[in-house]
Amino acid sequence: MKIAIIGAGISGLVNAYRFSTKHQVTVYEQTKQIGGLCSGFESDGKYIDKYNHFFSKFDKELIELLAELGISKKVSWKKSGQCLFINDQLQDLSNPFNLFSIKNLGLLDKIKTGKFLVENLFSRMNMELNDKNAEEWIIDQCGIAAFNLLFKPLLNFKTQQTEDISAMYLKARLKERKNNIIGILDGGMHTLLIALRDRLHKNKTHIWLNSKVKKIMRDDKNKWQVVLDTGSEEYDLVIACISLADASALFGGNPGFPVPEYLSVGSWVLDLNKPLNQKCWICLVDDQQGKRHVVVNTQPLDKDNRAYFTFYLRNQSLNQQIEQEMFNACCDALKKINPEFNQQWITQKTFHSDVNVEPVFTQRFVAKLYGAVESFNGLYLPDLVYMPQLLKTINTSIVKSLIIKQRIRKEFKI
């Protein structure tokens, strides 16, 4: 079969890998490099991830893929903590019992919140949460004080507002089992991308960079036409590993599937000449307006003193003013994490941004996903493959590729 893959991010490369041994696969990527959100940039002869990526020992499918590609030995497992800057000091949040050290929370709220977090980690996904709002759910379970102190700032950080977010989405995020044991690849995600690229080349898969797909459509032979500026090519099936917003544009009209709001993302990557923090790899820091920021400090995980400061935007475009505001907020956060920090510590800084990186899981969108058609006569969209526990992670992309492979085998009997 002839298969077209649109997008050479991690999802596109893994989906291409699943079919490359037995089928004729072509990958189209509109940018000049593979990797998408997992791509990086070169500095002093080595690649650095644009955005911080991590995985845990519970990411079974990713670990299996690393073994298949022969790069398991390049994985290191590190133990490190998580903390929240509150009451002018860093509070260890590595386990729910550390909630009892937070002074701004009453004893009953601490007990309720700790019980909620433990039970949520081990309980199954409850379909009734599809009909609930995240804010109302948390207030009911933990109390309004815990919601305002712990959950609301995180929801605002990730989704920019809390009023319409699905409780199912929040439960899935809280069920992520990191266990403070973090997996890192020697060479970052670049190592995985190159291993996938080399395997695809070995299997004679074509990866066309700087190739923007303009349109996809069915022809009178019941095939798919992939249209580019340079012409069109016919395929038996298409896997569009791009956002639903971008996929919708390829139809030039009503696409027949739900299209949510998407978040844009920006990331400041700062190389430092001194270690920021020796104990915690994720620090949650509130600014003077009560907005929570997440600083990922790689020093506890590897030898590089590097800080990632990532922020999300919803219904707002990135511009130079926002970049500068976020840099200033980053420096303020670093100063809270380490009072000795000053900007002279920064030896190199780079800024990266992308649009349509993650759907906003509102109650309305989640409801539509459950009733959505997942394939269209040979067109497959990974972002329509929905199970509550499948969030936007590297492991999720790999799980979805396995689901799509099973569905294609069933539909086409291959």
C-alpha positions in Angstrom: 0.0 0.0 0.0 1.0 3.6 -0.6 0.8 5.6 2.7 1.3 9.3 3.1 2.2 10.7 6.5 1.7 14.5 7.0 4.0 15.9 9.6 7.4 14.7 10.7 7.1 15.3 14.4 7.4 12.4 16.8 3.9 11.2 15.9 4.5 11.3 12.2 7.9 9.5 12.4 6.5 6.7 14.7 3.5 6.2 12.5 5.8 6.0 9.5 8.0 3.5 11.3 5.0 1.2 12.0 4.3 0.7 8.3 7.7 1.2 6.7 8.8 -2.4 6.5 5.9 -3.7 4.4 4.5 -0.6 2.7 5.6 2.3 0.6 5.6 5.3 3.0 6.2 9.0 2.3 6.5 11.6 5.0 5.8 15.3 4.2 7.1 18.0 6.6 6.5 21.7 6.0 9.6 22.8 8.0 13.3 22.3 7.4 13.8 19.7 10.1 12.2 16.6 11.6 11.0 16.4 15.2 8.3 19.0 15.7 8.0 19.8 19.4 10.7 17.2 20.1 13.3 19.0 17.8 16.2 20.9 19.1 19.0 23.3 18.2 22.7 22.9 18.0 25.0 24.6 20.5 28.8 23.9 20.9 28.5 20.8 18.8 25.6 19.1 20.5 21.8 19.3 20.3 19.7 20.8 23.0 15.9 20.2 23.2 13.8 23.3 22.5 11.3 22.1 25.1 12.1 20.0 28.1 10.9 16.4 27.7 10.9 13.6 30.3 9.5 10.1 30.6 9.0 7.7 33.4 9.2 3.9 33.9 5.4 3.8 33.5 5.8 4.9 29.8 5.9 1.3 28.7 5.4 1.8 25.0 8.1 4.5 24.7 10.6 2.2 26.6 9.7 -0.7 24.2 10.3 1.6 21.2 13.7 2.6 22.5 14.6 -1.0 22.8 13.4 -1.8 19.3 15.6 1.1 17.9 18.6 -0.2 19.9 19.0 3.0 22.1 17.9 1.7 25.5 21.5 1.9 26.8 21.4 5.7 26.2 18.7 6.1 28.9 19.6 7.2 32.4 17.2 7.1 35.3 17.5 9.9 37.9 15.7 10.5 41.1 14.8 14.1 41.9 12.1 16.1 43.6 9.4 18.6 42.8 8.7 21.7 44.8 6.4 24.7 45.2 7.7 28.1 46.2 5.3 29.3 48.9 5.6 31.3 52.1 8.9 32.6 50.7 10.5 29.2 50.7 10.6 26.0 48.6 8.2 23.4 49.8 8.9 19.8 48.8 5.9 18.3 46.9 7.5 15.0 46.0 4.7 13.0 47.6 1.2 13.9 48.9 2.2 13.7 52.6 4.4 16.8 52.2 1.1 18.8 51.9 1.1 18.8 55.8 4.1 21.2 55.7 2.2 23.9 53.8 1.1 26.6 56.3 -1.5 28.3 54.2 -3.8 25.2 54.2 -6.0 24.0 57.1 -5.6 20.6 58.5 -8.9 19.3 57.2 -8.1 20.6 53.7 -4.7 19.0 53.8 -6.2 15.6 54.8 -8.9 15.9 52.1 -6.4 16.9 49.4 -3.8 14.2 50.3 -6.6 11.5 50.3 -7.9 12.8 47.0 -4.4 12.7 45.3 -3.6 9.2 46.6 -7.1 7.8 45.6 -7.0 9.5 42.3 -3.6 8.0 41.4 -4.9 4.5 41.9 -8.5 4.8 40.9 -9.9 4.1 37.4 -11.0 6.7 35.0 -14.6 7.6 35.9 -16.7 8.4 32.8 -19.0 10.5 34.9 -16.3 13.1 35.0 -17.0 13.9 31.4 -20.0 15.8 32.6 -18.2 17.7 35.3 -16.2 20.9 35.4 -12.6 20.6 36.8 -13.0 23.6 39.2 -16.3 22.3 40.7 -14.9 18.8 41.0 -11.8 19.9 42.9 -13.6 22.3 45.2 -16.1 19.5 46.0 -13.3 17.0 46.7 -10.6 19.2 48.4 -12.2 22.5 49.4 -11.9 26.0 47.9 -8.7 26.8 49.8 -6.8 23.9 48.3 -8.3 24.7 44.9 -7.1 28.3 45.0 -3.7 27.5 46.4 -2.7 24.4 44.5 -5.0 23.6 41.5 -6.3 26.9 40.1 -2.8 28.4 39.4 -1.8 25.2 37.6 -4.9 25.1 35.5 -4.4 28.8 34.7 -0.8 28.0 33.7 -1.7 25.2 31.4 -5.1 26.3 30.0 -5.2 30.0 30.8 -8.7 29.7 32.4 -10.4 27.3 34.7 -14.2 27.8 34.1 -14.6 25.4 31.2 -12.0 22.7 31.6 -13.1 19.1 31.8 -12.7 17.3 35.1 -11.7 14.2 33.0 -8.7 16.1 31.6 -7.5 17.1 35.1 -7.9 13.6 36.5 -5.8 12.2 33.7 -3.1 14.8 34.4 -3.1 13.9 38.1 -2.8 10.2 37.3 0.5 10.7 35.5 2.8 8.5 37.5 6.2 10.2 37.4 7.3 8.7 40.8 10.2 11.2 40.9 12.2 8.8 38.8 12.9 10.6 35.6 14.2 9.0 32.4 16.5 11.1 30.2 18.2 10.2 26.9 21.9 10.9 26.3 21.7 13.6 23.6 18.1 14.4 24.4 15.1 13.7 22.0 17.5 14.2 19.1 18.8 10.7 19.8 15.3 9.2 19.3 14.6 11.3 16.3 17.8 10.3 14.5 17.2 6.6 15.4 13.8 6.8 13.8 15.1 8.7 10.8 17.8 6.2 10.2 15.4 3.3 10.5 13.0 4.9 8.0 15.8 5.6 5.5 16.9 1.9 5.9 13.3 0.9 5.0 13.4 3.2 2.0 10.9 5.7 3.4 11.1 9.1 1.8 11.0 12.1 4.2 10.4 15.3 2.3 11.3 18.5 4.2 10.1 22.0 3.3 7.1 20.3 1.7 3.9 22.0 2.8 0.7 20.0 2.0 -1.9 22.4 0.5 -4.9 20.1 0.3 -6.0 16.5 0.7 -9.0 15.1 -1.2 -10.6 12.0 -2.4 -10.4 11.3 -6.2 -12.8 9.4 -8.4 -10.7 6.2 -7.9 -11.4 6.2 -4.2 -7.8 7.2 -3.5 -6.4 10.2 -1.6 -4.7 13.0 -3.5 -2.1 14.9 -1.5 -1.6 18.3 -3.1 1.6 20.4 -2.8 2.9 23.4 -4.6 4.9 21.1 -6.8 2.0 18.8 -7.8 0.0 16.0 -6.3 0.5 12.4 -5.5 -2.0 9.5 -5.0 -2.2 7.4 -1.9 -4.2 4.5 -0.5 -4.4 6.1 2.9 -3.2 9.2 4.7 -2.2 9.6 8.4 -2.3 13.4 9.2 -0.1 13.8 12.3 -0.9 17.4 12.7 -3.3 19.4 14.8 -7.0 19.2 14.1 -6.9 22.9 13.3 -4.2 22.4 10.6 -6.0 19.3 9.3 -9.2 21.2 9.0 -7.5 23.8 6.8 -6.5 21.0 4.3 -10.2 20.4 3.6 -11.1 24.0 2.8 -14.5 23.8 4.5 -16.4 21.8 7.1 -14.0 18.9 7.9 -16.5 16.7 9.6 -14.6 16.5 12.9 -14.5 18.7 16.0 -11.8 21.4 16.0 -10.9 22.7 19.4 -9.0 25.8 20.6 -5.3 25.1 20.7 -2.6 26.4 22.9 0.5 28.2 21.7 3.7 27.6 23.6 6.9 29.6 24.2 10.0 28.5 25.9 13.1 30.3 27.2 16.1 28.0 27.4 18.8 29.4 29.7 22.3 28.0 30.1 23.7 29.0 33.5 27.3 29.0 34.8 26.2 27.9 38.3 23.7 25.2 39.5 20.3 26.6 40.2 19.0 23.9 42.6 20.5 20.7 43.8 17.3 18.9 44.8 14.3 19.6 42.6 14.0 19.3 38.9 10.6 21.0 38.7 9.9 24.2 40.7 6.4 25.8 40.7 6.7 29.5 41.3 3.9 32.1 41.7 4.5 35.7 40.6 3.1 38.8 42.3 -0.1 38.5 40.3 -0.6 34.9 41.5 0.2 33.4 38.2 2.1 30.1 38.5 5.1 29.4 36.4 7.0 26.1 36.0 10.8 26.1 35.9 12.4 22.9 34.8 16.0 22.7 36.1 18.1 20.0 34.4 21.0 20.2 36.8 19.6 17.5 39.1 19.2 15.2 36.1 22.4 15.7 34.2 25.6 17.7 34.4 24.3 20.7 32.4 23.1 23.8 34.4 20.1 24.6 32.2 16.7 26.0 33.0 13.6 25.8 30.9 10.9 28.3 31.4 7.8 27.4 29.4 4.5 29.3 29.1 1.2 28.7 27.2 -1.1 31.1 25.5 -4.7 30.7 24.6 -6.5 33.2 22.3 -3.4 35.3 22.2 -0.5 35.7 19.8 3.1 35.6 20.7 5.1 38.8 20.2 8.3 40.4 21.3 6.7 42.1 24.2 5.3 38.9 25.6 8.7 37.2 25.0 10.4 39.9 27.1 7.7 39.8 29.8 8.2 36.1 30.1 12.0 36.5 30.3 11.6 38.9 33.1 9.2 36.6 34.8 11.7 33.8 34.4 14.5 35.7 36.0 12.1 36.6 38.9 11.3 32.9 39.3 15.0 31.9 39.3 15.7 34.5 41.9 13.1 32.9 44.2 14.5 29.4 43.6 18.0 30.6 44.3 18.3 34.0 45.9 21.9 34.3 44.7 20.8 34.2 41.0 21.5 37.2 38.8 21.4 37.6 35.1 25.2 37.3 34.9 24.7 33.6 35.5 23.2 33.3 32.0 25.8 32.3 29.5 23.3 31.7 26.6 19.6 32.2 26.1 17.4 31.1 23.3 13.7 31.5 22.7 11.4 29.0 20.8 7.7 29.1 20.1 5.1 27.0 18.3 1.4 27.3 17.6 -1.4 24.7 17.8 0.7 22.5 20.1 -2.1 21.1 22.4 -5.9 21.1 22.3 -7.7 22.7 25.2 -9.8 19.9 26.7 -12.9 21.9 27.5 -16.1 20.0 28.5 -17.6 20.8 25.2 -14.6 19.5 23.2 -14.3 16.3 25.3 -18.0 15.6 24.7 -17.6 16.0 21.0 -14.5 13.7 21.0 -16.5 10.8 22.4 -19.0 11.0 19.5 -16.4 11.8 16.8 -15.7 9.6 13.8 -12.0 8.6 14.1 -11.2 7.8 10.4 -12.6 8.9 7.1 -12.3 6.1 4.4 -8.5 5.9 4.8 -7.8 9.2 6.5 -6.5 8.9 10.1 -6.1 11.7 12.6 -4.1 10.9 15.7 -5.6 13.9 17.6 -9.0 12.3 17.2 -7.9 9.1 18.9 -9.2 9.8 22.4 -9.1 8.0 25.7 -9.1 10.0 28.9 -5.6 8.8 29.9 -4.0 9.8 26.6 -2.6 13.3 27.0 -0.1 15.2 24.9 3.1 13.3 25.8 5.7 11.4 23.8 4.3 8.1 25.1 0.8 9.1 24.1 2.0 9.6 20.5 3.4 6.1 20.5 0.3 4.5 22.0 -1.8 6.3 19.4 0.4 5.0 16.6 -0.3 1.4 17.8 -4.1 2.1 17.9 -4.0 3.5 14.4 -2.0 0.6 13.1 -4.6 -1.8 14.6 -7.5 0.1 13.0 -5.8 0.2 9.6 -5.1 -3.5 9.7 -8.8 -4.1 10.5 -10.2 -1.7 7.9 -7.8 -2.7 5.1 -7.2 -6.3 6.2 -3.5 -6.0 5.9 
